[in-house]
C-alpha cells in the first residue's frame, strides 16, 4: 500500500462534500430569487386587474353621464367609439415607427445622419460585401493561368 492512498480517499470525500455544499447554496439562492420574482409578478398581475376594473368603471361613468342627455343606445355607442379611438392611439404609440426615407433596417434612433447615409448607399446600413475575398477569383470566372505554367505555349522570338 502506498503511503498516500489514504489521502486520496480523503480528497475525494472532500471534493464530494464541497460539491454538495455548492449545490445546496446555489439551490437556496435560486429559490430566494424566484420567491422575490413570484411576489413581484403577483403584484403586477393584481395591479393590471385593478386597472382593468378602473377602466371599466370609468367607461360606465362616461356612458351614464352621456345617457342623461341622450338615449341609452347612443350613449353606449359614443362610449364605445371613444374607447376604440383610445385603443387605436395607444396601439399606434406602442408600434415601432414604419421604415421610410432615412430609416434603414439597422438605423439607430437619434442618429438620422447615419440612416440617411445608409439610404444613400443603397439602403444598407453597412457597405456591401464582395462575393470572394480579395486576391481570389470571383465565383463563376476562370482565373488566368500563370505565365510560368509548362502547359502554356510560349512564343519564341
Steps between C-alpha positions, in 0.01 A plus 500: 500500500633837404532759777273751319206265426309599816535872406354437156183367665482810721542729196216327316278526808589869539422575134166320524409690816603832346290430189199416720536826695531699176185334357300577814619861505409555135162331552421720800603816312284411198207420728531842665522680165196322357304577817569873452416485129179308568390765750577780252311321221198453728500870588519595129212266417286642782585853385396417144172345611415803712590734212265302273214538749578871541485544123168317484360719780619813318337384176178431690512846656549664159212298358267590787593868475422498128175312567370798696454698180492227231320172446673206670607336173661823375691546828629141479599551134688823574681334794601208278634737233699693760651178638579375148672828413705487819600139424603598146714788627669281762569230240658759273719621786611145579592412140849576374526767232453373149818502292504788256758725344798528731397196704720206404447155646782553748446870564545610857238744634651845541766443235322631193826584318606134511160393370512754215851386406376141500206594277736678259723190484222279366295464818759293684635613837838342411709477183428211263712188544687371192420140399861384550795611713748737336757325283276203424301473179131580506282186496403405146810644331805314378822624657781592257780247464839599629759572233748248639252214455659223285168437322488854361666517155764770475593694197863509433623808326 
